[in-house]
Amino acid sequence: MIFAALLFEGWTTHEVDAARTRRPCTRPVPRAVGGSGPVLRRLTGEKVSSAAVVSSAAAPARTVALTYDGGPDPEWTPRLLDLLRKHHAHATFFVYGAQAARHPDLVRRILDEGHEIGSDTYTGADLGSSSRVRFAMELALTQKTLAGSAGIRTELLRMPLTSQVDTLCGAEWQAARNASADGYVLVAADQPARDPAHGLIRQCSQRTGVPGDEGAARRSARRPVHHRDGRGRHAARRHPGDDRRTVAGQGGELDGDRRAHVHARHDLGAGRGGLG
């Protein structure tokens, strides 16, 4: 397992379709997806006109589902866990398999402190730009790593370099369908400006200004993507990954949620009363 993971990391470093950045969207997200909640499962339909979401969900009123992308990071993840414990809040951590392999103690700590684990793929690759082989390896190696480090398997997947459901556009839609067919629950996010009183899935980063894969992801996230505006028109805008929050400022945000009597939950998965 360790040899296979190291071999995969070396191969992806030199892979021609390195998938470090996502392709600009050439078509918007299917209408049925754009009108759904942020938690998606059982996607169907190859074409936009026939696409459907068999099941979707949103956070209940006065509920914030905290989600963190990337890591686990030895500098930032412990700080974040300490902050969440101080505020009696729980979250879902979408981890990179490669980082989980390097820091299995942090994976176990996340679980021991009552949080949930999801997959952010093995290297944080854009799945819409990945070859079929890499797509399969990104997901499978992450599962094997989580099983080896913490004895778990996750059904939760955050598609790297995406945020709200309208970013599952272009090649991301096919990748999302493939992941759904493999049994994954896709977890997107709500618009950052959404009122938590109406229910909110909040997307954050585990790191603050640290160069590396996540920095590259944020830079590539500035590419414009296509979506449909409130009147159904095809429009382009910057990738909402720029709106992701980081560890800095999380304390104030959690204080504000508590003052507004908003509950921080983490059970996004199906089968445990979750949103999926």
C-alpha positions in Angstrom: 0.0 0.0 0.0 2.7 2.5 1.0 4.7 1.6 -2.1 1.7 2.0 -4.4 0.9 5.4 -2.8 4.4 6.7 -3.3 4.5 5.4 -6.9 1.2 7.2 -7.5 2.5 10.5 -6.1 5.6 10.3 -8.2 3.5 9.5 -11.3 1.1 12.3 -10.8 4.0 14.8 -10.4 5.0 14.1 -14.0 1.6 13.2 -15.5 0.9 15.1 -18.7 -2.7 15.9 -17.6 -1.4 16.9 -14.2 -4.9 18.1 -13.2 -3.5 20.8 -10.9 -5.9 23.3 -12.5 -9.4 22.9 -13.8 -10.5 23.4 -17.3 -12.7 26.4 -18.0 -16.3 25.4 -18.2 -17.8 25.3 -21.7 -21.3 24.6 -20.5 -23.2 25.4 -17.4 -24.3 23.0 -14.7 -27.5 21.1 -15.5 -30.6 23.0 -14.4 -31.7 20.1 -12.2 -28.4 20.3 -10.3 -28.4 24.1 -10.1 -31.8 24.0 -8.4 -30.8 21.3 -5.8 -29.4 21.4 -2.3 -25.6 21.3 -1.8 -25.5 17.6 -0.8 -26.0 15.5 -3.9 -26.4 11.7 -4.4 -27.5 9.5 -7.2 -27.0 11.8 -10.1 -28.4 10.6 -13.4 -28.5 11.7 -17.1 -25.6 12.2 -19.5 -26.9 15.4 -21.1 -27.9 18.7 -19.5 -31.4 18.3 -20.8 -32.0 14.9 -19.2 -29.9 15.4 -16.0 -31.6 14.8 -12.7 -30.7 14.7 -9.0 -32.5 11.7 -7.5 -31.7 12.9 -3.9 -30.3 16.2 -2.6 -30.4 17.9 0.8 -29.6 21.2 2.4 -28.8 22.2 6.0 -31.9 22.6 8.3 -32.8 26.1 9.5 -30.5 27.6 12.1 -27.9 24.9 11.3 -24.4 25.5 10.0 -22.6 22.5 8.6 -18.9 23.4 8.9 -16.7 21.8 6.3 -12.9 22.1 5.9 -10.9 21.3 2.8 -7.3 19.9 2.6 -4.9 18.6 5.1 -4.6 17.3 7.6 -1.9 19.8 8.2 0.4 19.5 11.2 0.4 23.3 11.8 -3.2 24.3 11.1 -5.3 21.3 11.8 -4.5 21.1 15.6 -5.2 24.8 15.9 -8.5 24.3 14.2 -9.4 21.3 16.3 -8.6 23.3 19.5 -10.8 26.2 18.3 -13.7 23.8 17.5 -13.5 22.2 20.9 -13.4 25.6 22.6 -16.7 26.5 20.9 -18.3 23.0 21.3 -18.6 22.8 17.5 -18.2 19.9 15.2 -17.3 19.8 11.5 -16.6 17.6 8.5 -12.9 17.4 7.4 -12.4 16.7 3.7 -8.8 15.4 3.7 -6.2 14.7 1.1 -5.3 11.0 1.1 -1.6 11.9 0.7 -1.7 14.1 3.8 -3.7 11.6 5.8 -0.9 9.0 5.0 1.7 11.4 6.4 -0.3 12.4 9.5 -2.5 9.4 10.5 -2.4 10.7 14.1 -4.3 13.8 13.0 -6.9 11.7 11.2 -7.5 9.7 14.4 -7.6 12.9 16.5 -10.3 14.3 14.1 -12.4 11.3 14.6 -11.7 10.9 18.4 -13.0 14.5 18.9 -16.3 13.7 17.3 -15.8 15.1 13.8 -16.5 13.5 10.4 -14.1 12.6 7.6 -14.6 13.0 3.9 -12.4 12.7 0.9 -10.9 15.6 -1.0 -9.1 13.0 -3.2 -5.6 11.8 -2.8 -3.7 14.7 -4.2 -6.4 17.4 -4.5 -6.5 16.8 -8.3 -9.2 18.3 -10.4 -11.3 15.2 -11.2 -12.8 16.8 -14.3 -9.4 17.1 -15.9 -8.1 13.7 -14.7 -7.7 10.6 -16.8 -9.8 7.6 -16.0 -6.9 5.9 -14.3 -6.1 8.9 -12.2 -9.7 9.4 -11.3 -10.0 5.9 -9.9 -6.7 6.0 -8.1 -7.4 9.4 -6.5 -10.5 7.9 -4.8 -9.3 4.4 -4.2 -6.0 5.4 -2.5 -7.7 7.8 -0.3 -10.1 5.1 0.9 -7.2 2.7 1.5 -5.3 5.3 3.5 -8.3 6.1 5.7 -8.9 2.4 6.3 -5.2 1.9 7.2 -4.9 5.0 9.4 -8.2 5.0 11.2 -10.2 1.9 10.1 -12.9 3.9 8.3 -14.4 4.3 4.8 -16.1 7.5 3.8 -18.9 8.0 1.4 -18.5 11.8 1.5 -16.6 13.5 -1.4 -15.8 17.1 -2.0 -14.8 17.7 -5.6 -11.5 19.6 -5.6 -11.5 23.1 -7.0 -15.3 23.3 -6.7 -17.6 25.0 -4.1 -21.2 25.8 -4.8 -23.2 23.3 -7.0 -23.0 25.6 -10.0 -19.2 24.9 -10.2 -20.0 21.3 -11.1 -20.1 22.5 -14.7 -18.4 21.3 -17.9 -16.1 18.3 -17.3 -16.9 18.4 -13.6 -20.4 17.2 -14.3 -19.2 13.9 -15.8 -16.7 13.4 -13.0 -19.5 14.0 -10.5 -21.7 11.4 -12.2 -18.9 8.9 -12.1 -18.3 9.5 -8.4 -22.0 9.3 -7.7 -22.2 6.0 -9.6 -19.4 4.7 -7.3 -21.6 5.4 -4.3 -20.2 8.8 -3.2 -22.3 11.6 -1.7 -21.1 14.9 -3.2 -20.9 17.7 -0.7 -20.9 21.2 -2.2 -21.4 24.5 -0.3 -23.9 27.3 0.0 -23.2 30.8 -1.1 -21.1 32.5 1.7 -23.6 35.3 2.0 -26.5 32.9 2.8 -28.1 33.6 6.1 -27.3 30.8 8.6 -30.8 31.2 10.0 -32.0 29.5 6.7 -29.4 26.7 7.1 -25.9 26.8 5.7 -23.1 24.5 4.5 -20.0 26.6 5.0 -16.8 25.7 3.1 -13.4 26.7 4.7 -9.7 25.9 4.2 -7.5 24.3 6.8 -4.6 26.5 6.0 -3.8 30.2 5.9 -1.5 31.6 3.2 0.7 28.4 3.1 2.2 27.7 -0.3 1.7 24.4 -1.9 -1.1 22.4 -3.3 -3.8 24.4 -1.7 -2.2 27.7 -2.8 -2.2 26.3 -6.3 -5.8 25.3 -6.0 -6.7 28.8 -4.9 -4.8 30.4 -7.8 -6.5 28.1 -10.3 -9.8 28.8 -8.7 -9.7 32.3 -10.1 -10.5 31.0 -13.6 -14.0 32.0 -14.6 -16.7 29.4 -14.6 -20.2 29.4 -16.1 -23.5 29.3 -14.3 -27.1 30.4 -14.7 -28.1 33.5 -12.9 -31.4 34.1 -11.2 -33.2 34.6 -14.5 -31.8 31.4 -16.1 -29.3 33.3 -18.2 -25.9 31.8 -19.0 -23.2 33.9 -17.3 -19.6 33.8 -16.2 -18.0 34.8 -13.0 -14.9 34.1 -10.9 -14.7 30.8 -9.2 -16.2 31.1 -5.7 -13.3 29.2 -4.2 -12.0 32.8 -3.6 -14.7 33.0 -0.9 -13.3 30.2 1.2 -12.6 31.1 4.8 -9.5 30.1 6.6 -8.6 29.4 10.3 -8.2 33.1 10.9 -11.5 34.6 11.8 -13.2 31.3 12.5 -13.5 32.1 16.2 -15.5 35.3 15.6 -17.7 33.5 13.1 -18.4 30.7 15.6 -19.2 33.3 18.2 -21.6 35.0 15.8 -23.3 31.7 15.1 -23.8 31.0 18.8 -25.2 34.5 19.4 -27.7 33.9 16.6 -28.7 30.5 18.2 -27.3 28.7 15.2 -26.2 25.1 15.8 -22.9 23.8 14.3 -23.4 20.2 13.1 -21.3 17.7 11.2 -23.5 14.7 10.3 -23.5 15.1 6.5 -23.5 11.4 5.7 -26.5 9.2 5.0 -27.6 6.5 7.4 -26.9 8.5 10.6 -29.6 11.1 10.4 -27.3 13.1 8.1 -28.1 15.4 5.2 -27.2 12.9 2.5 
